[in-house]
Amino acid sequence: MHQTLFERLFQEQKIAYIVTDAHCNVLHYGGYIHLLGNPDLSPTLLELVPELNGCEDLLQDILDGTLPNFQLENLNRMSESEITYINLVVLRYLSDEEDSQEPFLLIVLSDMSAWTRIQQTLTQQHNDLKLLQQKLDETNQRLDFILQRYVPREVAKALLENRIAPELGGEVREISILFADLRNYTSISEQLSPSETIELLNVCLEIATTAIGEAGGVVVNYMGDAVMAVFNAPNAQPDHAYRAVQAGLTMQKLAALYQALEKGHSTHPPFYFGVGINTGDALVGNIGAQWHYQYTAIGDIVNVASRICGQAKPTEVLMGANTYAQVKHQVIAQPLAPMKFKGKSQEMVTYRVTKLIDHTLSNQLANQ
């Protein structure tokens, strides 16, 4: 009964066994014979399990009792229909027969095909997920690269953090607007080829964008040779008027410094910015169509800022009265004669900014 029970267990668990003498001659085998191939034609252990060739010293150590066991995993056997994966354990075995004093080798083979295939599937899925994660990371990097170059960085971050709704509309808030454009751009472009014109524009816009970014502003529009930037949106900046003035002065200093460094080396004609700044309430948010949004500011103060910029001479930074009221203790500025702007019924006073009182980047550049 016990023999029948053991054989049933061996079959159910897909386990085979081999008993050999000290010379690896097969004395007995049984269990799930499928794992042994054709044991009748293989009288020695090394013929049945060729993977043990070269392991004779280890087998002797097991016979001597100096090594408790020896294991091999994922041995594979090819059949016509599939691959079988086998785990093998070699043990020292003493027979309970009274006339047997010599130790034997007991080799236990287990069919691990189902488990191995599960492991292979899990490994493949893990590799697939890892590859997918890598592709997602690459896609996110490309999207981040694109987003930062086609959408202002602060706007993109606010969108991702749900501080700005991705829909048309916005909110009314106090902001400072800065416009800057090149003076005599038409005459400059007449002297240059299209590629040279683009190269010069890129240099100028890089200078303007750098100055605005250093002061914490957000460029919301490039209009040919002109730049429009907002301060106090989307991020709150209580000192937004001061930041806008700082950006304007820094822009002029950077332009002068660039041309001084490039003097005698550059083929570009001299270029100069006119800068206009205004402060007040405006609608800030998304405008456009269903398939294309643009984050910007709309309102009378925006139009006035553009008009002020149009009045600025080369290298000048002009600001409106509202901006001056917020920064008058932080800047040195001279009021200009009242101006009549298009679309305004009354004349308006503007101020020419000379310098900031505080030690700032623009003042550092002025000393170079």
PyMOL commands that set and color helices and strands:
alter all, ss='L'
color gray80, all
select helices_A, chain A and resi 2-13+33-36+39-41+45-48+50-52+56-64+113-150+153-160+185-190+194-214+240-262+300-311+321-327+361-366
alter helices_A, ss='H'
color red, helices_A
select strands_A, chain A and resi 15-20+26-31+69-78+83-93+104-111+169-182+218-223+226-231+273-289+292-298+317-320+331-335+350-356
alter strands_A, ss='S'
color yellow, strands_A
deselect
rebuild
show_as cartoon
